[in-house]
Amino acid sequence: MIPRILLDTAQVPGGATLRLFQHGRDFAIMLGMSDLMNSRMSGSEEALATIGCASLVTHPRPRVLVGGLGMGFTLRALLGVLRADAEIVVAEIVPAIVAWARGPMASLFGDSLDDPRVRVRIGDVADAIQVGGWDAILLDVDNGPDGLAMPGNDRLYGVAGIARARAALAPDGVLAIWSAAPDKAFANRLRGAGLGVVEHRVRARSNGKGPRHVIWTATRAT
């Protein structure tokens, strides 16, 4: 049997401990006993990019903010659909995840981190949102809108956090959020902020199999 090897651990600021495991060619980032991320479950992370930025494929100079580097699946999908003049900012609060991306998980990232469209910033995506003028904000910083990995993430999902994200969107901009499961109360908060909300159910795996995850797209009308 192929052993599951613990490669490293990292502390989430103000939150829990993450553990990076390798099992053959696969990787998993665990929070406690749960897989927070798994390299076999790339489909819904890719869909966050393709669904969240579907309206930006021909958009000139689109500005996209990605909350959470993860295993790079959302970033790589973005690079596949956005124009050469796009600006993609990835906000990652755990420096070790960036180190893992250039180290043990480099095979998953390829050359995506060196693409001229990409800038990676170490810090809280809530702060990066405040820059404003984003054509899309893509959030995949937890297992859903509940601040599991980092209690401070709750400020992204509450009424005030949603209002800040809405204000930071350009006209017709899209806020897209990944979740492992539905959350009716959160969807209603998005609608209560005056956003046009669509809930998408997508498979976890890129082959169309695995559990169904949720992506909300919330659009700021012109």
N, C-alpha and C positions, 0 to 999 in steps of 0.2 A: 504494500500500500504506500501511496505517496504521502509523506507526513505534512502536516500543516505547521508551518514555521513562523514563529513570532519574529518579525524583523525589527520593529521599533515601537515605541510608545510616544505619545504627545499629549500635552495638557491643553484643553480648550480654555482660553482666558475666562475666568469666572465660572467655569463649567466642569465637565467630566473629563475622564482620560480616554483617549483614543488609542487603539492598538492596531497596527498594520500586520496582517498575516499574508503569507504566500503559500499556495497549495498547487504545486506544479507550475503551470503558466497563469494561474488565476490569483487574484488578489482580493482581499477583503479588509475593510476598515470597520472595526467593531467598537461599539459603545456598550459596555457591560457585556451581556450575553447576546446582544442583537447586532446583526449586520447593518451598519449605517450605510455602507456602500459595498458593492460586490462587482467585480469586473465582468461577471457573467450576466449582469442585469443592466445592460447599457441602453436598451431600447427606449425606456421612458425618459432618460436623461437626454438622449438625442432628440426625442420628440419635443422636449421643452424648448429646444432651439428652433426646430423646424416649424412647430405650431406657433410658438411665441413670436417668431420673426417672419411669419409667412407674408405679411404685408410689406416687408422691407427688402424683398429680393431685388427689386429694381429701384429702390429708394436711393437717391444720391446722398453720399456721405452719411450713412446711418450711424448713429451713436448708440451703442448697446452696453449696458452694465450687467455683468453676471455676478450674482452673489453665490460664492462657493466654487472653488476650483474642482473639488472632488477628484474623480479619476479622469477628468478631461473629456468626457464624452460630449457634454454640452458644448464645450469650446470647439472641439473638432467639427461637430455638426454645424456650428455657426460659420466656421471658416469655409465650409462646403457650400453654403447658400448665400452668404453676403458678398457684396461687391469688393473690388480691390481697394476702394477708397473708404471702406468702413473703419470705424474706430470701436474697438472692443476693449473694455476695461473689466478685468476680473478682480474682485475684492475677496481676499482670503484672509481670515482672521488667525489661522493657525500656521505659523511659518513652516512647521515641519511638513505640512502637506505639500508646500511648494518644493521643499527639499526632496520629498519622496517622488514628486513628479519628475524631477531631474535625476533621480537616483534609481531606486529599485523599480519604480513604475514607469521608467522612461519609455519602455516599449509600448505602453498604452498611449502616450502623448505624442510620439513621433517628433516632428519638428514644429508642432503647433505653438509652443511657447516662444519660439523665435520668429514667428510670422510678424511682419512689420505692422500688421493691423492690431496686434495684441499688446496690452500693457497689464502686468500683474501688480496689484497693490496689496501690501500686507496691511490689513486693517478691517474694521467693521464695515460691512456693506451699508449699514444704516447711515454712516457718515458719508460714504460715497454717493448715496442717493441725493444728499443735500446739494451736490454740485448742480443738479438740474439739467434740463435740456435733453433728457434721454428719449430716444425714439422707442426703446424697449428696455425694461428692467426684468431680468430673469432671476428668480430666487429659488435656490435649491440648497438651503443652509441647514436643513433639519429634516426629520421624517414627515413633516407636515407643519401646519401653522400652530405649533404648541410649544416651541422653545425647549425641545427635549435635550439636545446636546449642550445648549447654552441658554440658561434662563433669560438672559438679556435679549434673546431673539424674539421674545414675546412683544417687544416694542415695534417689531416689523409688522405684526399681525393684528394688533389692536386698532381701534378706531383712529387714534392719533397717528399711528404708523402708516396706515393705509392712506390717510389724508396727506401725509408728507410725500408718500410715493406718488400719489396722484398729482400733486403740485409740481413734482420733479419731472413729469412726463411732458414731452412736446405735444402739440395738438395731434390727435389721432394716435398718440403713443400707447404702448401696450405694457401692462404689468402682468407677467406670467409667473405662476407659482406652482412648484412641484409638490406633490403630497403622496404618501403611501396609501392614503385612504380618504374617502369623502369627508367633508366637514360642512354640514349645512349652515351652521352658525357663521362660519367664516365667509362662505359664499354670500350670505345675507349682509355681512359687514361690507363686503366689496360693493354690493349693489347699493347699500345705504350711503356710500361715498359718492354716488353718482357715476359709477363706472358701468359700462356695458359688459356683462359677465357671461362667459360660455364655459361650461364644465366639460372637459374632454376626458374620456376613459381610454387609457392606452396600456398595452401590454409591457411588462417589465423587460422582456428579452427582445433583442433586435430581430429575432426570427418569428415574432408574433405570438410567442408562448409566454408562460409564466403568469404570475398574479397581475391583476389590473391595478394600475396606479392612476392618479388624478392629476390633471394639469388644468388650472384655471387661467383663462385669458381675460383680463379686465381692461377695457379700452376707454381711454379718455376721449370723449367726443370733441370735435372741433368747437 
